[in-house]
Amino acid sequence: MSKAPNNNWWRGGVIYQIYPRSFADSNSDGVGDLPGITAKLDYVAQLGADAIWLSPIFKSPMKDFGYDVSDYCDIDPLFGTLEDFRTLVQTAHAKGLKVVIDQVLSHTSDQHPWFAESRASRDNAKADWYVWADALPDGNPPNNWLSVFGGSSWQWDTRRKQYYLHNFLASQPDLNFHNPQVVEAILGTVKFWLELGVDGYRLDTTPFYFHDQQLRSNPPRDSSVAGDPALSDANPYGWQRHIYDKERPENLGFLQQLRALLDQYPNTTMVGEIGTDDSIATMAEYTSGGDKLHMAYSFDLLGKDSSAPYLHGLMQKFADKSKGGWPSWALANHDVERVGSRWGGPDRNLAMLRLAAVFQMCLRGSPCLYQGDELGLPEADVAFEDLQDPYGITMWPEFKGRDGCRTPMPWNSQAADIGFGDGQTQAWLPFTEAYRALAVDVQDRDAHSHLNFYRQLLQWRRTKPVLVHGEQTLLPVHSQVMAFVREHDGQRVLCAFNFSDQVASLHLSDALQAAHTLAVPGLSGGCLSAKTLAFEPYGGLLVQLL
């Protein structure tokens, strides 16, 4: 079968992540929805994004806010209808925006009809659609696998008198991808949305599709190995090397099947979420060869470390292992503390945040922005009694969960609910008073605001093919400065960023002949003198090379 045409819009395109529950509430029920998103698409288009990514909108009991799907082929009434979705897609396309949807394939809700049938008996048609196992002779689960959200990843079911696997909540049973019928059914759900005109998928929990059929226990993690930045030190999940419960070699074959399906539809793409013991290596493997994921992102830029040596190490590892694979670099998403606090610090250091934004836009790969990044929003402080995230409720107080990055988007500083809804209905999470001064209407009016900086940056980047499409070569590691060269179609640009709060300098080698510096919106604090780059704290510089 020949491939459908692909214009590679995703290769370097800017993706804007929307968390639907918290973006815009059009029907005054306290929850954001599809018509609310549709009404705000001009805002996203004017920002300069190429695509929107919608976190899950499928029918769900919402135990994990849509990441527990009960019907893969319908919209949850909280968000609207299939017709609302069609309208959103048509409107987005008319404004030049692609639509990427979140696909949660590794597990379903325990309220999915597939699971209801599977748990009914050991010999029904779907008995083997989920991962079931007998108890050990002493009644314990079959192995030591742990749930990301705490405790054992095995839940006893009194109907079958067996344990079932759940890598997340007990209400999120894992599908058995070793069963070809499951794979066929899943591919059918993916095709359903392709037929409705979606332009791609963000694949949730990509390494979790397959499990070790022998159910071998995971070994302990070497204490010297850094854990997943998305996980709290208080969570024992990070104490294991997850070599049997995820990242199994069979994943590659399934990704190839997915890619073959998408290749039948023009201009579509897949970006995988990678959270493994060595996420950069997995990203490289899952994007290699041009027959699996188009691109992938990890949690490696979603932690607190923003030092130049750390960033250099990530980029070097991906370059060494990628074999031409394409990354997607995100500094924030719906699962981690907002970058406005994580990297900006308690005082919301705008110099640091703007440096990080330019850095992200200069990297080889496809940048992904999380709603509110462009406003410089800090993490919201959500009281325990207001928490909705089961992860945070379980791990409180050492880990407060993900609600702090999911509070309502601030649109109007004067509105009672900062413009999220009608001002009369309590939102599903409390809005944050501190966001009033950072609301869209305030920043719209300020030519020097963070929002207008982002608009200018993204529009400027569109005029620089070398930054969108170019190859990337790292300069030697530096204690303060992250530096690399982008090259495309005869153009060479040196990108250098001082990720420290001290002055810094970088001497150019004889092989790097500077022509002139480039003016970049929001980037300052760097100068070129002869063959030396000098930087103020959190300063940066782009240099056109001969």
C-alpha positions as CSV (number, residue, x, y, z in Angstrom):
1,M,0.0,0.0,0.0
2,S,1.4,3.4,-1.0
3,K,1.6,6.2,1.6
4,A,-0.7,9.1,1.5
5,P,0.9,12.5,0.8
6,N,2.4,14.2,3.9
7,N,3.6,17.8,3.8
8,N,5.5,17.3,7.0
9,W,3.7,20.2,8.8
10,W,4.5,18.5,12.1
11,R,8.2,18.6,11.4
12,G,9.1,21.7,13.3
13,G,5.5,22.9,13.7
14,V,4.5,24.5,17.0
15,I,1.8,22.5,18.9
16,Y,-0.3,24.2,21.5
17,Q,-1.7,21.9,24.2
18,I,-5.3,22.6,25.4
19,Y,-6.6,21.0,28.6
20,P,-10.3,21.1,27.7
21,R,-11.6,21.1,31.2
22,S,-9.8,24.3,32.0
23,F,-9.7,26.3,28.8
24,A,-13.1,27.9,28.3
25,D,-16.6,27.1,29.6
26,S,-19.3,27.9,27.1
27,N,-22.4,26.4,28.8
28,S,-21.9,27.5,32.4
29,D,-21.5,24.1,34.0
30,G,-18.0,24.8,35.5
31,V,-16.2,22.6,33.0
32,G,-14.5,23.8,29.8
33,D,-15.8,22.3,26.6
34,L,-15.5,22.0,22.8
35,P,-17.6,25.0,21.9
36,G,-15.5,27.0,24.4
37,I,-12.3,25.9,22.6
38,T,-13.8,26.7,19.2
39,A,-14.6,30.2,20.3
40,K,-11.0,30.8,21.3
41,L,-9.3,29.4,18.2
42,D,-8.5,32.9,16.9
43,Y,-6.4,33.4,20.0
44,V,-4.4,30.3,19.3
45,A,-4.0,31.1,15.6
46,Q,-2.9,34.6,16.4
47,L,-0.3,33.2,18.9
48,G,1.4,31.6,15.9
49,A,0.8,27.9,16.7
50,D,0.5,25.3,13.9
51,A,-1.7,22.8,15.7
52,I,-3.7,22.2,18.8
53,W,-3.5,19.1,21.0
54,L,-6.6,18.3,22.9
55,S,-6.3,16.3,26.1
56,P,-8.9,13.5,26.2
57,I,-12.5,14.4,25.3
58,F,-13.9,10.8,25.0
59,K,-16.8,9.5,27.1
60,S,-15.4,8.7,30.5
61,P,-16.4,8.4,34.2
62,M,-13.7,11.0,34.8
63,K,-11.9,9.2,37.6
64,D,-8.7,10.4,35.9
65,F,-10.3,13.2,34.0
66,G,-10.7,11.5,30.7
67,Y,-7.6,9.3,30.8
68,D,-10.0,6.5,31.7
69,V,-12.0,6.0,28.5
70,S,-15.4,4.2,28.5
71,D,-16.2,4.8,24.8
72,Y,-13.4,5.5,22.3
73,C,-15.8,6.6,19.6
74,D,-17.9,9.2,21.4
75,I,-17.5,12.6,23.0
76,D,-18.2,12.9,26.7
77,P,-21.3,15.1,27.3
78,L,-19.2,17.3,29.6
79,F,-17.4,18.5,26.5
80,G,-20.2,18.4,24.0
81,T,-21.1,16.2,21.1
82,L,-19.6,14.7,18.0
83,E,-21.2,17.5,16.0
84,D,-19.4,20.0,18.3
85,F,-16.1,18.2,17.5
86,R,-16.8,18.3,13.8
87,T,-17.4,22.0,14.1
88,L,-14.1,22.5,16.0
89,V,-12.1,20.6,13.4
90,Q,-13.7,22.5,10.5
91,T,-13.1,25.9,12.3
92,A,-9.5,25.0,13.2
93,H,-8.7,24.0,9.6
94,A,-10.3,27.2,8.3
95,K,-7.9,29.1,10.5
96,G,-4.8,27.1,9.4
97,L,-4.7,25.0,12.6
98,K,-4.2,21.2,12.7
99,V,-6.1,19.2,15.3
100,V,-4.2,16.5,17.4
101,I,-6.2,14.4,19.9
102,D,-5.0,12.5,22.9
103,Q,-5.4,8.7,22.4
104,V,-5.3,6.6,25.6
105,L,-4.7,3.1,24.2
106,S,-2.9,1.2,26.9
107,H,-5.8,1.0,29.3
108,T,-9.6,1.8,29.5
109,S,-12.0,2.7,32.2
110,D,-13.4,-0.2,34.3
111,Q,-16.7,1.0,33.0
112,H,-15.9,0.3,29.4
113,P,-18.2,-2.4,28.0
114,W,-15.1,-4.4,27.0
115,F,-14.0,-4.7,30.7
116,A,-17.5,-5.4,31.9
117,E,-17.6,-8.4,29.6
118,S,-14.0,-9.5,30.3
119,R,-14.5,-9.6,34.1
120,A,-17.8,-11.5,33.9
121,S,-16.1,-14.9,33.5
122,R,-12.9,-16.6,32.5
123,D,-14.3,-18.1,29.3
124,N,-16.3,-15.3,27.6
125,A,-15.4,-13.7,24.2
126,K,-13.4,-10.9,25.8
127,A,-12.0,-12.9,28.7
128,D,-8.4,-12.3,27.5
129,W,-8.8,-8.7,26.4
130,Y,-7.3,-7.5,29.7
131,V,-4.3,-8.7,31.7
132,W,-5.6,-11.2,34.3
133,A,-3.5,-13.4,36.6
134,D,-4.0,-15.8,39.4
135,A,-3.0,-15.0,42.9
136,L,0.2,-16.5,44.4
137,P,-0.4,-19.4,46.8
138,D,-0.4,-17.0,49.7
139,G,-3.0,-14.7,48.1
140,N,-0.6,-12.0,47.1
141,P,-0.4,-10.5,43.6
142,P,1.6,-12.4,40.9
143,N,4.6,-10.0,41.1
144,N,6.0,-6.8,42.5
145,W,4.7,-4.4,39.8
146,L,3.7,-1.0,41.1
147,S,1.1,1.5,40.0
148,V,2.3,5.0,38.9
149,F,-0.4,6.4,41.3
150,G,0.7,4.4,44.3
151,G,0.5,0.8,45.6
152,S,0.4,-2.5,43.7
153,S,-0.6,-2.4,40.1
154,W,-2.7,-5.5,40.7
155,Q,-6.4,-5.3,41.8
156,W,-8.3,-8.3,43.0
157,D,-11.6,-9.0,41.2
158,T,-14.2,-11.1,43.1
159,R,-16.0,-12.0,39.9
160,R,-13.2,-13.9,38.2
161,K,-11.3,-14.5,41.5
162,Q,-8.2,-13.2,39.7
163,Y,-6.0,-10.1,39.8
164,Y,-6.1,-7.6,36.9
165,L,-3.3,-5.2,35.9
166,H,-3.7,-1.5,36.2
167,N,-0.6,0.7,35.8
168,F,-2.5,3.7,37.0
169,L,-5.7,3.8,39.0
170,A,-7.5,0.6,39.9
171,S,-10.4,1.9,37.7
172,Q,-8.0,1.9,34.7
173,P,-7.4,-1.8,33.8
174,D,-4.7,-2.4,31.2
175,L,-5.6,-4.0,27.9
176,N,-3.8,-7.2,26.7
177,F,-2.0,-6.2,23.6
178,H,-0.8,-9.7,23.2
179,N,-4.3,-10.5,22.0
180,P,-4.6,-9.7,18.2
181,Q,-8.3,-9.0,18.6
182,V,-7.5,-6.2,21.1
183,V,-5.0,-4.7,18.6
184,E,-7.5,-4.9,15.8
185,A,-10.2,-3.2,18.0
186,I,-7.8,-0.4,19.0
187,L,-6.7,0.3,15.5
188,G,-10.4,0.6,14.6
189,T,-10.9,3.3,17.2
190,V,-7.9,5.2,15.8
191,K,-9.3,5.0,12.3
192,F,-12.7,6.3,13.5
193,W,-11.2,9.7,14.3
194,L,-9.0,9.8,11.3
195,E,-12.2,9.5,9.2
196,L,-13.5,12.5,11.2
197,G,-10.6,14.6,10.0
198,V,-8.1,14.7,12.8
199,D,-4.6,15.5,11.8
200,G,-2.8,13.4,14.4
201,Y,-2.5,11.8,17.8
202,R,-0.7,12.4,21.0
203,L,-0.3,8.9,22.3
204,D,-0.6,8.6,26.1
205,T,1.6,6.2,28.0
206,T,3.2,4.9,24.8
207,P,5.7,2.4,26.5
208,F,2.8,0.7,28.4
209,Y,1.1,-1.2,25.5
210,F,2.7,-4.6,26.1
211,H,3.7,-6.4,29.3
212,D,6.0,-9.4,30.0
213,Q,3.8,-12.5,29.5
214,Q,5.9,-14.4,32.1
215,L,5.0,-11.7,34.6
216,R,8.5,-11.5,36.0
217,S,9.1,-9.0,38.8
218,N,11.0,-5.8,38.2
219,P,14.5,-5.4,39.7
220,P,15.3,-2.5,42.0
221,R,16.6,0.7,40.5
222,D,20.2,1.6,41.2
223,S,20.0,4.5,43.7
224,S,22.5,6.5,41.6
225,V,20.1,6.6,38.7
226,A,17.8,9.7,38.6
227,G,14.2,8.9,38.6
228,D,11.4,10.2,36.3
229,P,11.1,14.0,37.0
230,A,7.3,13.6,36.8
231,L,7.3,11.4,39.9
232,S,7.7,12.4,43.5
233,D,10.6,11.0,45.6
234,A,7.8,9.9,47.9
235,N,6.5,7.4,45.4
236,P,8.1,4.0,45.5
237,Y,7.3,3.5,41.8
238,G,10.6,5.2,41.1
239,W,12.4,2.6,43.1
240,Q,12.1,-0.1,40.4
241,R,13.6,-0.6,37.0
242,H,10.5,-1.0,34.9
243,I,11.8,-3.6,32.4
244,Y,8.9,-6.1,32.5
245,D,5.7,-4.0,33.0
246,K,6.4,-1.6,30.2
247,E,8.8,-0.8,27.3
248,R,8.6,-4.3,26.0
249,P,10.1,-5.1,22.5
250,E,6.6,-5.9,21.2
251,N,5.8,-2.2,21.4
252,L,7.8,-1.5,18.3
253,G,5.7,-3.8,16.2
254,F,2.4,-2.2,17.3
255,L,3.8,1.3,16.6
256,Q,4.6,0.1,13.1
257,Q,1.0,-1.0,12.7
258,L,-0.2,2.4,13.9
259,R,2.1,4.2,11.5
260,A,0.9,2.0,8.6
261,L,-2.6,3.1,9.4
262,L,-1.8,6.8,9.6
263,D,0.2,6.6,6.4
264,Q,-3.1,5.9,4.6
265,Y,-4.3,9.4,5.6
266,P,-2.7,12.6,4.2
267,N,-0.8,15.0,6.4
268,T,-1.2,13.1,9.7
269,T,1.2,12.6,12.6
270,M,1.8,10.8,15.9
271,V,3.7,12.1,18.9
272,G,4.3,9.7,21.7
273,E,4.6,10.4,25.4
274,I,7.7,8.6,26.7
275,G,8.2,7.9,30.4
276,T,10.8,5.2,30.9
277,D,14.0,4.6,32.9
278,D,16.0,6.0,29.9
279,S,13.4,8.2,28.2
280,I,15.8,9.8,25.7
281,A,17.0,6.4,24.4
282,T,13.4,5.3,24.1
283,M,12.4,8.4,22.3
284,A,15.2,7.7,19.8
285,E,14.2,4.1,19.4
286,Y,10.5,4.8,18.9
287,T,11.1,7.5,16.3
288,S,13.9,5.8,14.3
289,G,13.5,4.2,10.9
290,G,10.6,6.3,9.6
291,D,8.1,3.5,10.3
292,K,7.0,4.1,13.9
293,L,6.2,7.4,15.7
294,H,6.7,10.6,13.8
295,M,8.0,12.2,17.0
296,A,8.1,11.8,20.7
297,Y,8.6,13.7,23.9
298,S,9.8,12.8,27.4
299,F,9.7,14.2,30.9
300,D,13.4,15.1,30.8
301,L,12.7,18.8,30.3
302,L,9.8,18.8,32.7
303,G,11.8,18.7,35.9
304,K,13.6,21.4,37.8
305,D,17.1,21.0,36.3
306,S,17.7,23.7,33.6
307,S,21.5,23.8,33.8
308,A,23.6,23.9,30.7
309,P,25.4,20.6,31.3
310,Y,22.1,18.8,32.0
311,L,20.5,20.2,28.8
312,H,23.6,19.4,26.8
313,G,23.6,15.8,28.1
314,L,20.0,15.3,27.0
315,M,20.6,16.7,23.5
316,Q,23.8,14.7,23.1
317,K,22.2,11.5,24.1
318,F,19.3,12.0,21.7
319,A,21.7,12.9,18.9
320,D,23.8,9.8,19.6
321,K,20.9,7.4,19.6
322,S,18.2,8.9,17.4
323,K,19.4,7.8,13.9
324,G,17.5,10.7,12.4
325,G,14.5,10.5,14.7
326,W,12.5,13.6,15.4
327,P,11.9,14.9,18.9
328,S,9.1,17.1,20.3
329,W,10.4,19.3,23.2
330,A,8.0,20.4,25.9
331,L,8.8,22.6,28.9
332,A,5.4,22.0,30.5
333,N,2.2,20.0,30.2
334,H,-0.8,19.0,32.3
335,D,1.2,16.5,34.4
336,V,3.9,18.7,36.0
337,E,4.4,21.9,37.8
338,R,4.2,25.0,35.6
339,V,7.4,26.1,34.0
340,G,6.6,29.6,35.3
341,S,7.4,28.3,38.8
342,R,9.6,25.3,38.1
343,W,12.2,27.3,36.1
344,G,11.0,30.8,36.8
345,G,11.3,30.4,40.5
346,P,9.1,32.0,43.2
347,D,9.7,35.5,41.8
348,R,8.7,34.4,38.2
349,N,12.0,35.4,36.6
350,L,10.9,36.6,33.2
351,A,14.4,36.8,31.9
352,M,14.8,33.1,32.6
353,L,11.4,32.2,31.1
354,R,12.1,34.1,27.9
355,L,15.5,32.6,27.5
356,A,13.9,29.2,27.9
357,A,11.2,30.0,25.4
358,V,13.8,31.1,22.7
359,F,15.9,28.0,23.5
360,Q,12.9,25.7,23.0
361,M,12.1,27.5,19.7
362,C,15.6,27.1,18.4
363,L,16.0,23.3,19.2
364,R,15.8,20.7,16.4
365,G,12.3,19.3,16.9
366,S,8.7,20.3,17.3
367,P,8.0,22.7,20.2
368,C,4.9,21.9,22.3
369,L,3.4,24.7,24.5
370,Y,1.0,24.2,27.3
371,Q,-1.9,26.6,27.7
372,G,-0.8,29.5,29.8
373,D,2.9,29.1,29.1
374,E,2.5,32.1,26.8
375,L,1.2,34.1,29.8
376,G,4.0,33.1,32.1
377,L,1.6,31.6,34.6
378,P,3.1,30.3,37.8
379,E,1.9,27.1,39.5
380,A,-1.4,27.7,41.3
381,D,-1.6,26.9,45.0
382,V,-4.6,24.6,45.4
383,A,-5.7,23.8,49.0
384,F,-6.1,20.1,49.9
385,E,-9.9,20.4,50.3
386,D,-10.1,21.7,46.7
387,L,-7.9,18.9,45.2
388,Q,-9.5,16.8,42.4
389,D,-6.4,14.8,41.2
390,P,-6.5,11.3,42.8
391,Y,-2.7,11.2,42.4
392,G,-2.2,14.3,44.6
393,I,-4.8,13.2,47.1
394,T,-2.9,9.9,47.6
395,M,0.5,11.5,47.8
396,W,-0.3,14.6,49.8
397,P,1.5,16.6,51.2
398,E,4.9,15.6,49.8
399,F,3.4,15.7,46.3
400,K,0.4,17.9,45.7
401,G,-0.6,16.4,42.4
402,R,-1.3,18.0,39.1
403,D,-4.2,20.3,39.9
404,G,-1.8,23.3,40.3
405,C,-1.2,23.4,36.6
406,R,-4.8,22.7,35.6
407,T,-6.7,25.6,37.1
408,P,-8.8,27.7,34.7
409,M,-7.2,29.8,32.0
410,P,-7.4,33.6,32.8
411,W,-9.1,35.4,29.9
412,N,-10.5,38.6,31.5
413,S,-9.0,40.3,34.6
414,Q,-12.3,42.0,35.5
415,A,-14.6,39.0,35.3
416,A,-15.6,37.3,38.5
417,D,-14.1,34.0,37.3
418,I,-11.3,35.5,35.2
419,G,-13.4,34.9,32.1
420,F,-13.4,31.2,32.2
421,G,-17.2,30.9,32.3
422,D,-20.2,33.1,33.2
423,G,-18.9,34.2,36.5
424,Q,-21.8,32.6,38.3
425,T,-20.9,29.0,38.2
426,Q,-18.1,27.4,40.4
427,A,-15.4,26.0,38.2
428,W,-14.3,22.4,38.7
429,L,-11.1,23.8,40.1
430,P,-10.9,27.2,41.8
431,F,-9.6,30.0,39.7
432,T,-6.4,31.7,40.9
433,E,-6.6,35.3,42.0
434,A,-2.9,35.8,41.2
435,Y,-3.7,35.2,37.6
436,R,-5.8,38.4,37.2
437,A,-2.7,40.5,36.6
438,L,-1.6,38.0,34.0
439,A,-4.9,37.6,32.2
440,V,-5.1,37.7,28.4
441,D,-6.9,41.0,28.3
442,V,-4.2,42.7,30.4
443,Q,-1.3,41.3,28.4
444,D,-3.0,42.1,25.1
445,R,-2.8,45.8,25.9
446,D,0.9,45.7,27.0
447,A,3.3,45.6,24.0
448,H,6.0,44.3,26.3
449,S,4.0,41.5,27.9
450,H,5.0,37.9,28.0
451,L,2.1,37.1,25.7
452,N,3.2,39.6,23.1
453,F,6.7,38.3,23.4
454,Y,5.5,34.8,22.5
455,R,3.5,36.1,19.6
456,Q,6.5,37.9,18.2
457,L,8.8,35.0,18.8
458,L,6.6,32.4,17.1
459,Q,6.0,34.7,14.1
460,W,9.7,35.4,13.9
461,R,10.5,31.7,14.0
462,R,8.3,31.1,10.9
463,T,10.6,33.3,8.9
464,K,13.7,31.2,9.8
465,P,13.6,27.8,8.0
466,V,17.0,27.0,9.5
467,L,15.4,26.9,13.0
468,V,12.3,25.0,11.8
469,H,14.0,22.4,9.6
470,G,17.7,22.5,10.2
471,E,20.0,19.9,11.5
472,Q,21.7,20.5,14.9
473,T,25.3,20.2,16.0
474,L,26.2,20.7,19.7
475,L,29.1,22.8,20.8
476,P,31.3,21.3,23.6
477,V,29.6,21.2,27.0
478,H,29.9,24.4,29.0
479,S,29.3,24.9,32.7
480,Q,26.9,27.9,32.0
481,V,26.1,28.2,28.3
482,M,24.1,25.8,26.2
483,A,25.2,26.3,22.6
484,F,24.5,24.6,19.3
485,V,24.5,25.2,15.5
486,R,21.5,24.8,13.3
487,E,22.2,24.3,9.6
488,H,19.8,24.2,6.6
489,D,20.0,25.0,2.9
490,G,23.4,26.8,3.2
491,Q,22.4,28.8,6.3
492,R,24.2,28.3,9.6
493,V,23.1,29.9,12.9
494,L,24.8,29.6,16.3
495,C,22.3,29.6,19.2
496,A,23.8,30.2,22.6
497,F,22.0,30.6,26.0
498,N,23.4,31.4,29.4
499,F,21.3,29.3,31.8
500,S,22.9,30.7,34.9
501,D,22.5,33.7,37.2
502,Q,26.1,34.7,36.6
503,V,27.9,36.4,33.7
504,A,29.5,34.0,31.3
505,S,31.6,33.9,28.1
506,L,32.1,31.5,25.3
507,H,35.0,31.5,22.9
508,L,34.3,30.4,19.3
509,S,36.6,28.0,17.6
510,D,38.3,28.8,14.4
511,A,35.7,26.7,12.5
512,L,33.0,29.1,13.6
513,Q,33.2,32.3,11.6
514,A,30.7,34.9,12.8
515,A,29.0,37.1,10.2
516,H,26.6,39.1,12.4
517,T,24.2,38.7,15.3
518,L,20.5,38.1,14.7
519,A,17.8,40.2,16.4
520,V,15.4,37.8,18.2
521,P,12.2,39.0,20.0
522,G,12.7,39.0,23.7
523,L,16.3,37.7,23.6
524,S,19.0,40.0,25.1
525,G,22.0,40.0,27.4
526,G,24.5,38.7,24.9
527,C,27.1,40.4,22.7
528,L,29.7,39.3,20.2
529,S,33.3,40.7,20.3
530,A,35.8,39.2,17.9
531,K,35.5,35.5,18.6
532,T,34.1,35.8,22.1
533,L,30.4,35.7,23.1
534,A,29.7,37.5,26.4
535,F,26.5,37.0,28.4
536,E,24.7,38.6,31.2
537,P,22.8,36.4,33.6
538,Y,20.1,34.6,31.6
539,G,21.4,36.2,28.4
540,G,21.3,34.7,25.0
541,L,22.5,35.3,21.5
542,L,22.0,34.0,17.9
543,V,24.8,34.5,15.5
544,Q,24.7,34.1,11.7
545,L,27.8,32.1,10.7
546,L,29.7,32.4,7.4
